[in-house]
């Protein structure tokens, strides 16, 4: 996927990870660490967290765990394709779950027009 945004490596047909793949892998690993630390620090509030948020977190964790693995391992293998399907499923589920729960009220056109009419 990263090769969509950059030129392919000088070696034609190279499936080895380039610097961009490695950078994305490092970023995903750091984000995974941040999520785990945040979950550990908020352990006291776990009982108050709704189920949909837990489901969202699980799908995020699956995607974050798979990202470095997918980017740094050989491409095109059966295992790579299977893990890629799992990764896509986790990302779609993450997006769908994020739409099902809002922690803040949405800003709609009507709320903006009501606020602007006060001026």
N, C-alpha and C positions, 0 to 999 in steps of 0.2 A: 504494500500500500504506500509506503514511504516513497517508492520510486515513481509514483505518479507526480510528485512535486519536484523531483530532482532528476538530473540526467542519470542515466544508468552508469555504472562503474565503467572504467576504461576497458576492462576485460569484457568482451562481448559475451552475453549469456551468463554472466556471473550472478549467482544466487547468494553469494556471501553478503552478510550484513555490511552496509556502509556506515559512515560516521553518523548519518541522520538516524538510521535504525538504532545505533548504539545510544545516541542522545535520547531518543524517545523511550528506549528501554530503561535508561537511567532515570528519566523523569517519572515513568510509571512506577518504578521501584520506590522512588522518594515519596510519591503520592500514596502508594500502598503503606509505607511506613507511617506517614502522617495520619492516615485513616485508622490504622491499628492503635497508634498512640492516643488519638482522640477518643476512640472507643474505650480504651483502657481508663482514660481519665474521667470519662463520663459514666463509669460503671454504676454509680449510685442512682443514676436516673434511668437505667435500663427498663425498669418495670413500667415507667410512664410512656415509653416510646411505642407508638402505634405499630401494628403489624405490617402495614404497608411500607413504613419507613424501614423496618427490618428487612423486608423483601427487597427494597431498593438497595440497601447496604450490601446484602448478599450478592446481588447481581453486579454491583460495582466491584466488590472484592474478587469475584470470579474473573471479571474482565481485567482487573489490575494484576492479578496473579498470572493470567495467560499472556498478557501483552509482551513482557520481556521474553518469555519462552518462545512466542511466535516470531518475534523479530530477530532473535539471535540463533535460532535453530535452522537446520537445512530446510529449504522450501520445496514444496511439491510432493512431499511424501504423504502417505495415507494418514499418518498421525497428524501432520501439519494441517491437512484439509479437515480432519475431524475436529481438531482443536479450534480451527478457524470458524467452523460452523457453530461450535459452542460459544466462542467469543462474540460472534455476530448476534446470536440468540440472547446472550447476556446483555449486550449493548442495547438491543431493541427493547428488551424487558426493562432495563434501567430507564430508558426514555419514556416508555409507557407508564411505568410506576411513578416517575417524576411528575407526570401530568395529572395523576389521580389524587395528589395530596398537595395542598398549598398551606404554607405557614403564615403567609401574609395575604391580605386582600388584594385582589387583582385590580389593576388600573384599567378602567374601561373608557371608551370615548365619552360616555355620559358623565362619568366622574370628573373627567378633565374639563368638560364644558361647564359643569356646575361650579367647579373651583374657579375657572377663568371668568365666569359671569360675576363673581363677587368683586372683582377689581373694578 
